[in-house]
Amino acid sequence: MHIREKIKSLLALKCVTITRLAELMTEKTGKKYTFQSISHKLRLNRLTLAEAYIIADVLGYRIEFIDKELK
């Protein structure tokens, strides 16, 4: 699953629109996010890891990296 589909799935699970996501991200970071800017980043696969962490946080999730060797 690509990041675009994953984020859209998480948004649907939380009943959050991209517009609301942009508002939450703006509140959290102080940087202006809009529906257009987030949609553009998702469509072009240009979302940064930092932005992915912000999205996860405002939606109530966290991103973890788990060492495959420790399984």
C-alpha positions as CSV (number, residue, x, y, z in Angstrom):
1,M,0.0,0.0,0.0
2,H,1.3,3.4,-0.9
3,I,1.4,6.3,1.5
4,R,-1.5,8.0,-0.3
5,E,-3.8,5.1,0.2
6,K,-2.7,4.5,3.8
7,I,-3.3,8.1,4.8
8,K,-6.7,8.2,3.0
9,S,-7.6,5.0,4.9
10,L,-6.6,6.5,8.2
11,L,-8.5,9.7,7.4
12,A,-11.6,7.6,6.7
13,L,-11.3,5.6,9.9
14,K,-11.1,8.8,11.9
15,C,-13.8,10.6,9.8
16,V,-11.4,13.4,9.0
17,T,-11.3,15.2,5.7
18,I,-8.2,16.4,4.0
19,T,-9.4,20.0,4.7
20,R,-9.6,19.2,8.4
21,L,-6.2,17.5,8.3
22,A,-4.7,20.6,6.8
23,E,-6.2,22.7,9.7
24,L,-4.9,20.3,12.3
25,M,-1.4,20.3,10.7
26,T,-1.4,24.1,10.5
27,E,-2.4,24.3,14.2
28,K,0.3,21.8,15.3
29,T,3.2,23.3,13.2
30,G,2.4,26.9,12.6
31,K,3.1,26.2,8.9
32,K,0.2,26.8,6.5
33,Y,-1.2,23.6,5.0
34,T,-4.2,23.6,2.7
35,F,-6.4,20.9,1.0
36,Q,-4.5,21.7,-2.2
37,S,-1.0,21.4,-0.7
38,I,-1.7,18.1,1.0
39,S,-3.6,16.6,-2.0
40,H,-0.7,17.7,-4.3
41,K,1.9,16.1,-2.0
42,L,-0.1,12.8,-1.8
43,R,-0.8,12.7,-5.5
44,L,2.9,13.3,-6.5
45,N,4.3,11.1,-3.7
46,R,6.1,14.1,-2.2
47,L,5.1,13.8,1.4
48,T,8.2,14.1,3.7
49,L,8.8,11.8,6.6
50,A,8.4,14.7,9.0
51,E,4.9,15.4,7.5
52,A,4.0,11.7,7.8
53,Y,4.9,11.9,11.5
54,I,2.8,15.1,11.9
55,I,-0.2,13.4,10.2
56,A,0.1,10.3,12.3
57,D,0.3,12.4,15.5
58,V,-2.8,14.6,14.7
59,L,-4.8,11.5,13.8
60,G,-3.8,9.8,17.1
61,Y,-1.3,7.3,15.6
62,R,2.5,6.9,15.8
63,I,5.0,5.6,13.3
64,E,7.5,3.0,14.4
65,F,10.5,1.4,12.8
66,I,10.9,-2.1,14.0
67,D,14.1,-4.1,13.4
68,K,13.2,-7.1,11.3
69,E,16.1,-9.0,12.9
70,L,14.5,-8.9,16.3
71,K,11.4,-10.8,15.4
